[in-house]
Amino acid sequence: MLPIRTEFSISRIHGRSAIALCALALVCLFTTLTWSQEHDMSSMPGMNMNEPAATENPAQMAKHLADKRESEFNHRLAGLLLIVAGVLIFWESRLAERWPLVCYIWPMCFLAGGLFLLVFSDTEIWPFGPQTPWYALTHNTEDLQHKIFSVILLAIGYVELQRARGKLRSSWATWVFPTVGVAGAIMLLFHVHGGDMQAPHAMETMEHIQKQHRWFAATGLGVALTNGLAGTPRKWQQFFKKMWPLLLMTLGFLLIQYTE
């Protein structure tokens, strides 16, 4: 009887953890969505609603276009990696019969995305640009957030790879993905996107970017929650095991459609 009771206790603990995680995430999402919708963009630094938009000179236009292309490429690459990861997770049970190494590939998609974001997300930082990493991280909120997102991806990728290898069997490891994922989704609602707010159509561009990030946040939250529920021995566990990779692919498709 002892093993049965122990299994039942673990199931109850997992169930309570999942409920607590869902409740916390929904409260945080509601609070931050309300804040983001009520936040007045005119209070942003350098924003003057009464000042007409300045005309960009050729050098400014070239710099703006280069930054735009770089940002869109970064989002689309991340989206492609998430789609690959989602497909592999969804079909993992079948693919693993022929290619046992497939269970290691999807965590490596997170590692690759995190590593790319860590190194290439902000080319004004050394070794690509003149700014030192310390200066950029302490003076540019957008750069700091990018590096935090990269750490989140690296943490998820590392933990999931170690779990796939059988090197990490602790029960807490199953909650790294949903917990860190919820934190990342909430951070997306506060994501700062730099740019010249006096440039033509700056308000429309910023509102468009923020709207897309709210979709990223909502979908990312769904990925995190369904991943956590997929690891909980409950009635709907098999449903959530299929749902979270589908939501991961959805997030990937949203990212590859990102525009500025």
C-alpha positions in Angstrom: 0.0 0.0 0.0 2.9 2.4 0.6 3.9 2.8 -3.1 0.2 3.5 -3.9 0.0 6.2 -1.3 3.3 7.7 -2.3 2.1 7.8 -6.0 -1.2 9.3 -4.9 0.6 12.0 -2.8 2.9 12.9 -5.7 -0.1 13.2 -8.0 -1.8 15.5 -5.6 1.4 17.6 -5.3 1.7 17.9 -9.0 -2.0 18.7 -9.4 -1.8 21.5 -6.8 1.4 22.9 -8.4 -0.3 23.0 -11.8 -3.4 24.8 -10.4 -1.2 27.3 -8.5 0.9 27.9 -11.6 -2.3 28.5 -13.8 -3.8 30.8 -11.2 -0.6 32.8 -10.8 -0.1 33.1 -14.6 -3.7 34.2 -15.3 -3.6 36.8 -12.5 -0.3 38.1 -13.8 -1.4 38.1 -17.4 -4.7 40.0 -16.6 -2.8 42.6 -14.6 -0.1 43.2 -17.1 -2.6 43.2 -20.1 -4.6 45.8 -18.2 -1.5 47.9 -17.6 -0.3 47.6 -21.2 -3.6 48.7 -22.6 -4.0 51.6 -20.2 -0.4 52.7 -20.6 -0.1 56.0 -22.4 2.5 55.9 -25.1 2.9 59.6 -24.8 4.8 59.1 -21.6 7.6 57.2 -23.3 11.0 58.8 -23.2 11.5 61.2 -26.1 7.9 61.1 -27.1 6.1 64.4 -27.8 2.7 64.0 -29.2 2.5 67.7 -30.2 5.7 67.7 -32.1 5.5 66.9 -35.8 7.4 63.9 -37.1 10.8 64.8 -38.5 11.9 63.9 -42.0 14.7 61.3 -42.1 17.8 62.0 -44.0 19.3 59.2 -46.2 21.7 58.0 -43.4 18.9 57.8 -40.9 16.7 55.9 -43.3 19.5 53.4 -44.1 20.1 52.9 -40.3 16.4 52.4 -39.6 16.1 49.9 -42.5 19.1 48.0 -41.3 17.7 47.8 -37.7 14.3 46.8 -39.1 15.7 43.9 -41.1 17.9 42.7 -38.3 15.0 42.7 -35.8 12.7 40.9 -38.3 15.3 38.3 -39.1 15.9 37.6 -35.4 12.2 37.1 -34.8 11.8 34.9 -37.9 14.8 32.7 -37.1 13.4 32.2 -33.6 10.0 31.3 -35.0 11.5 28.8 -37.4 13.4 27.0 -34.6 10.2 26.9 -32.5 8.3 25.4 -35.4 10.9 22.7 -35.9 10.9 22.0 -32.1 7.1 21.8 -32.0 6.9 19.4 -35.0 9.6 17.1 -33.4 7.8 17.1 -30.0 4.4 16.4 -31.5 5.7 13.4 -33.5 8.4 12.4 -31.1 6.9 9.1 -30.1 6.7 7.9 -33.7 10.0 9.5 -34.9 12.0 8.1 -32.0 11.2 4.6 -33.2 13.4 5.2 -36.3 15.6 8.0 -35.1 16.2 7.7 -31.3 18.3 10.9 -31.3 15.2 13.0 -32.2 14.4 13.5 -28.6 17.7 15.5 -28.3 17.1 17.7 -31.3 14.2 19.8 -30.0 16.0 21.0 -26.8 18.9 21.9 -29.1 16.5 24.2 -31.0 16.1 26.2 -27.8 19.8 26.2 -27.2 20.5 27.4 -30.7 17.9 30.1 -30.4 19.2 31.2 -27.0 22.8 31.3 -28.2 22.0 33.2 -31.3 19.9 35.8 -29.3 22.7 36.1 -26.8 25.4 36.8 -29.4 23.6 38.4 -32.4 20.5 40.1 -31.0 22.1 43.6 -30.5 24.9 44.3 -33.0 25.7 47.6 -31.4 27.5 45.6 -28.7 31.1 44.4 -29.0 32.4 42.5 -31.0 30.0 43.8 -33.7 29.6 47.4 -32.4 31.4 49.9 -30.3 29.5 49.4 -27.0 30.8 47.2 -24.3 28.4 44.5 -23.0 28.4 46.1 -19.5 27.5 49.5 -20.9 24.8 48.2 -23.1 23.2 46.1 -20.4 23.2 48.9 -17.9 22.1 51.7 -20.2 19.8 50.0 -22.7 16.7 48.2 -21.3 16.0 46.5 -24.7 19.5 45.0 -24.8 19.1 43.7 -21.2 15.7 42.2 -22.0 17.1 40.4 -25.1 19.8 38.8 -23.0 17.3 37.7 -20.4 15.2 36.1 -23.1 18.3 34.4 -24.3 19.0 33.0 -20.8 15.5 31.7 -20.6 15.8 29.8 -23.9 19.2 28.5 -22.8 17.9 27.4 -19.5 14.9 25.5 -21.0 17.1 23.9 -23.7 19.8 22.8 -21.2 17.3 21.3 -18.7 15.2 19.6 -21.3 18.4 18.2 -23.0 19.6 16.8 -19.7 16.2 15.3 -19.0 16.2 13.6 -22.5 19.7 12.2 -21.7 18.5 10.8 -18.4 21.0 12.9 -16.5 18.3 15.0 -14.7 15.5 13.1 -13.1 14.6 15.4 -10.2 10.9 16.3 -10.0 11.7 20.0 -10.0 13.1 19.8 -13.5 9.7 19.2 -15.0 8.6 22.6 -13.7 11.5 24.6 -15.2 9.9 24.9 -18.6 6.4 26.1 -17.4 7.8 28.4 -14.7 10.4 30.0 -16.8 8.0 30.1 -19.7 5.4 32.0 -17.7 8.0 34.5 -16.6 9.1 35.0 -20.2 5.6 35.5 -21.5 4.9 38.1 -18.9 8.2 39.9 -19.7 7.1 40.1 -23.3 4.3 42.5 -22.2 6.9 44.8 -20.9 9.3 44.5 -23.8 10.9 47.8 -24.7 11.5 48.3 -28.4 13.9 51.0 -29.3 13.6 53.4 -32.1 13.3 57.0 -33.2 9.9 58.1 -31.9 10.2 61.3 -34.0 10.4 59.2 -37.2 7.5 59.2 -39.7 4.7 56.8 -38.6 6.5 56.1 -35.3 3.3 55.8 -33.3 1.7 53.4 -35.7 4.8 51.3 -35.9 5.1 51.1 -32.1 1.5 50.2 -31.6 1.8 47.5 -34.3 4.9 46.1 -32.6 3.2 46.1 -29.2 0.1 44.3 -30.5 2.3 41.6 -32.0 4.2 41.1 -28.7 0.9 40.8 -26.8 0.0 37.9 -29.1 3.5 36.4 -28.5 2.9 36.7 -24.7 -0.6 35.2 -24.8 0.5 32.2 -27.0 3.7 31.8 -24.9 1.7 31.7 -21.8 -0.5 29.0 -23.3 2.7 27.0 -24.2 4.0 27.2 -20.6 0.7 26.3 -19.0 -0.1 23.3 -21.2 3.5 22.1 -20.9 3.1 22.2 -17.1 -0.2 20.3 -17.3 1.3 17.8 -19.7 3.7 16.8 -16.9 1.0 16.4 -14.4 -0.6 12.9 -14.0 -4.2 14.1 -14.5 -7.2 13.0 -16.7 -6.3 15.4 -19.5 -2.6 14.8 -19.5 -2.5 13.2 -23.0 -4.5 16.0 -24.4 -2.0 18.6 -23.1 0.9 16.6 -24.3 -0.4 17.2 -27.8 -1.6 20.7 -27.2 1.6 22.3 -26.0 3.7 21.5 -29.1 0.8 22.8 -31.3 0.8 26.1 -29.4 4.6 26.1 -29.7 4.3 25.9 -33.5 1.6 28.6 -33.4 4.0 30.9 -31.6 6.6 30.0 -34.2 4.3 31.0 -37.0 3.5 34.3 -35.3 7.2 35.0 -35.0 8.0 34.4 -38.6 5.2 36.8 -39.6 6.7 39.6 -37.4 7.0 42.9 -39.1 8.0 46.4 -38.0 
